Amino acid sequence: MLMRPAELEAIRRGEVDLAFRRWDRPRVKVGTRMRTAVGLVEVVSVDRVPLSALRAEDARRSGATSLAALKAALSTYADRPVYRVGLAYAGADPRETLRETLPGPEETAEILAGLDRLDAASTIGPWTRDTLRIIDANPEVRAPELAARLGRPTAEFKRDVRKLKERGLTESLAIGYRLSPRGEAVLDHVDGPRERAPRRDGTPLPRTIGAPATRALRAVDVHSLEAASRWTRSDLAALHGVGPIALDQLEAALTAAGLGYAPG
């Protein structure tokens, strides 16, 4: 179930708790917890409703500007029924906690055994350690560049990185990846400790702002929300590549972190 970044932020803030979709059949089940850019979103209800039964309150709770706007958004695929989906923010993605958890010897052995199973099931042969190594050596580098260095199609490379992310070993950044502290510990167990550039302080920029905005911010040494909070909105807006949508997404992330743009 796809949701726009602004919709997800509103769900996280508790301002939106409904979504309406035209489906030929229900595409989600009650109790499903979806991993999103803002954390977990839980499906608490799924009901088929006639379009004529929708009211202004439904529009407000779904984030639409009006009942007319909600109905207009549902005008596509008019031959399909309307489903009313109840949603609730269910907290941070548990992978975030897992990434910060350093494994002991027994758990490290279990993680490596899991990686061995992934390697054994792969049609291209062992890939897990090489993928961890290339991300470790090239943090914040775009997936297509990393995939090319390994001679792999980008889509397949990204799919496999997601498998490592499920195990808490990697983190997806606004551009590229980096190993999590957990991933670094596992790779150090395999290869021995290595010198790494210090991890950047602060909260990473949200992925929802997009690559052009991320590149523009990095160019002026803004790599975290804390660094962004030292800029006014108007000053950031003057950077090529930082548009209104990116600024709104950045502001939402700042607010969630208890920060804001500098006054100006």
N, C-alpha and C positions, 0 to 999 in steps of 0.2 A: 504494500500500500504506500504509494508515493505521497510525500507531503513536502510542501515548500518550506525553505528555511524560516520564513516569517511565521508560518503556521506552527512550526515546531517550537519556536521561541514563545509564541502565545500559549501553547499547551503547557510548556514548562512553567510559565508564570501563572497558570491557572485561569487565563482569560478566555481560552477556547477549550471546550470539552466535547465538541461534536464535529463530525465530518459527514458530508453527504456525497455519495458516489452512485454513478450509473453502472451497474454490473449486471451481467446475465445470470449470475449466481453469487452468493456471498464469497468474497475472496479472503476474508479473515475470520477467525473464530474468537469467541469470548475467552478471555484469559491469555491470549497471545501477547507476548511482550516483544515489541519491535525495537531493535537497536537503531538509534538515530544519531544525528550530529549533536543533539542536546542531551542524550541519555536514553533511558528506556521509556517507551510509551506503551501503555497497556490498553488493550481493547476490552472495554467493560460491558458493551452491549452491541448487538447487531440486529437491526429490525428493518424489514421491508415496509415502506410507507408510501402512500399515494402522494404525488406531487401537490395535489390540491390541499393536503393536510398540513403542509408546511406553514409556519407562522413567523412573524417578525422575531420572536424569541429564539427560534431555531437559527435564523440568520445571524443574530447577535452572538449566539453561543458557538457558531461555526466560524466566526471571524469575518463574515460577509458584511458589506456596508449597508445592505438593505435586503428585504425579502425579494425584491425584484432582481437584485444582483445575484442572489443565490439561485433563483430560478433560471436566470440567464446562463449561469455557469453550468447548470444541469441540462441545458438545451441540446448539448451534444449527445449522440447516441440515445435519442428520445424514444427509441423502440425498446430500450432496456428499462427494467424497474429501478426505482430509487431505493437506496439503502441508507439508513441512518445509523452511523457508527459512533458509539460513545467511547471517549478516549480519556485517559488520565496519565499524568506524568508519574512514572514509577521509580524515579531516582537515577543516580549515575550508573553508567555502564559498569558492571562488575569487573570487566577487563581492565578498567583503570586502576583498581586496587590491586589486581593480580600483577600488573606490569611493575608495580613498585615492590612486590614481595620477592625477596631473594630466597632462592631454594637452598635447602640443605643438601647434604650428600645423597640421601635416599631419594629425595624429590628430583634432584638433578638426574639421577640414573633413570627415573621414570620418564622425565621429559625427553632424554636422549633415546630411550626405547620407543617413545611415540614418534620421534623424528625418523628413527630407523624404519618404522612401519610406513610412514609417508614415502620414504625413499623406495622401499620395496614395492609399493603399489604404483609407483610412477612409471610411465612408459618411456621416459627420457633418462631413467637412471637416477642415482642420488643427486639431490638438488638442495636439500635443506641447509647444510652447512655452508655451501657456496653462497646461497642467498643471504644468510645471516652475515657472512663475511663482507659481501659487497655493500650491504646496507651499512654495516659498521664502519667501513672505510669511506663511505660516500653519503653521509647524512644530508638531508634536504636536497637531494638530487632527484630529478624527475624520473618516474618509473620507466618511460620509454628509453631513456639514456642507460639506466641500469640494465634493462632487458637486453638492449643492443650489445652491451659489454659481455653479457653471458650468452649471446647468440640465441635469444629466446623471443618468441612473439610477446608483445607487451601484454595482451589480454591474459595469456597463460601465466606470465610472470606475476601480474597483479593478483590473479586468482590464488596462486601459491603463497604470496605474501599474506593474503587474508588468512590462510591456514595457520601461519605462524602467529599472526595477530590474535587468533582465537586462543592460542596458548599463552598469550601475554608476553610474547618475545619481541614484538615490534610495535611501533607507534606510527600511525599515519599523521603526517603534518600537512599544513596548508599546501606545501609543495614537497613531494617526496616522503621519505620515511626516516626513522632512526631506530636503533635498538633501544628497548626499554632497559632499565636497570636489571630486570630479570633476564632479558636476552643477553646482555653483556656478561652476566655471571655465567650463563650456560656456555657461551662462546669461549670465555676465558678458561672454563674447565676443559674444553676441547683443545684449544690452541695454546693455552697459557696466557697469562695477563699481558696486555699490550698497552702502550701509551695512547691515550685518546685526548682529543681536544676537550676542554672542560664543557660540560653540558651548559647550555644557555640558562641563565637564571630567569625566573618568572614563568608566567602562564603562556603557553604557545598561542600564536594567533589562530583564530578559528578557521577551519577549513572552508566554511561557508562564504568567506569573503571573495574567494576565487583567486586564480593564479595571477592575473594582471595586477590586482591590488596587492597581493602578497609580494610580488617582485618589486613593486614601487615602494612598499614599506621597507623591505629589506635593503633597498638601495640607499635609504637614509638611516640605516641601522636601527630600524624598529622591528624587533624580532619577537616581541612579547606584548601582552596586554598592558603590563606595567609601563613599558616604554611608550606605547600608544597613548596612555593616559597623560603623558607629559606634553601632548600636542593638542591644539584646539581643533575642532571639527573643520573649521574653515581652512586651516593650514594643511590638514591632510587632504581636503578636497582639492587643493591646488596641485597635488601630485598627479602626474599623468598615470592613468590606470586605476585611480581610486574614485569610483563613482558613487552616486547616492545609495544604491543597494548595498554596496560593500560597507559604506559608512554606517548604514542602519544596522547591518549585521554585526559590525564591530562594536557599535554602541550597545547592542543587546548583550554581547559577550562581556563588555566592560561592566555593565550594570549587574550581570549575574555574578561577577567577581567582586562586587562592591566598589567598583571604580567608575570613572567617567572621563569624558574629555576635559582637558584643561580649560578653565574659563577664558573667554576672549570675545 
